[in-house]
């Protein structure tokens, strides 16, 4: 029993954009004393660097090379998790709606996904990690001990994103954000490589009418 209590698990959290995966995963990792890994931020970092270097989404070879060469890392402190790419803090730069759409397009490239999935497996091997994204429980860590699929209605996910962006002083429209959410869902669920779907053994959790604390507490009970 003692060895089982001390076992550090790999926890996978999948779900669509805006369901609250990042917030919930950070809180869960903090409660458990685990490492938090935001895989979506990795695709956004590739998207940011591709835009800076003028690499188009149809230049697949260049995108593959870029994804393989970037050094992406996470640094957590009690208040936040910062994302670094080649030593540069890109936490804020990767969170724009433009980067979200561009990351969704880039994530459809097989070579990009293969490069980043390999990095993600290296980060999470050995357990003690909460990893969130679109294909963690189905592709990256199909044998994760605990899997969750976190979802919410598109309108609620759009409202959350709208509040987040306007809170940062950005001028955006709700309908524009809602359309981006719907488009992102369609892209993620229809792509040929690692489409977004619930793993057969994942626990389905709907966050539409639930607080972060309520969701996290239920996840802790499952863990």
C-alpha positions, 0 to 999 in steps of 0.5 A: 500500500505504501508504494502505491500511495507514493506512485506519481501518476500521469494525468491526461486532460483533453478537450476543446478550446475554452473548456478550462483545461489550462486553468483546471490543469494548473490547479490540479497540478498544484494540489498534487505537487505535480508538473503542469504541461500545456501542450497547446502552448507548444503549438502556439509557440511554433505558430508565433515563431513561424509568423516571425520567420515568415513561414506560411502554413502550407510550407510543411517542410519548413514548419517541420524543421522549425518545430523540431528545432525550437526549445520550448519549456515551462517555468512555474511559480506559485502564481503562474506558469510562464512559457519560454521558446528559445529562451524568450518569454512568449507567455502573452504573445502566444495567447492572441486569437490570431495565434490560436487560429494559426496554431490550429492550422499548424497542428494539422501538419504530421511532422509538427505533431510528431516532433512535439508529441516526442517532446511531450512524452519526454516531459511527462515520462516518469509520472508526476505530470498533469498534461493537457491538450487535444490528444493526450489521452489518445495519442501522447499518453494512451496508457495514462493512469487517469484521463479526463475529457473536459468540455463546455457548451461553445457559447460558454467557452466563447464567453470565457474567452471574450471576458479574458481578452476584453479584460486585457484591453483587447477590442474583440466582438463576442460573435467573432470569438464564438465563430473562432471557437466553432471553427477551432472545434471543426479543425481539431475534430476533423484533422487527419492527424490525432483528431480531438476526441474523447478517449474510451477510458476518459472521465467526461466532465462538463464545466459549463455550469461548474466553477474551477474549484468544483471541477478540480475537487472532483478530479482529485477524488478520481485521482 
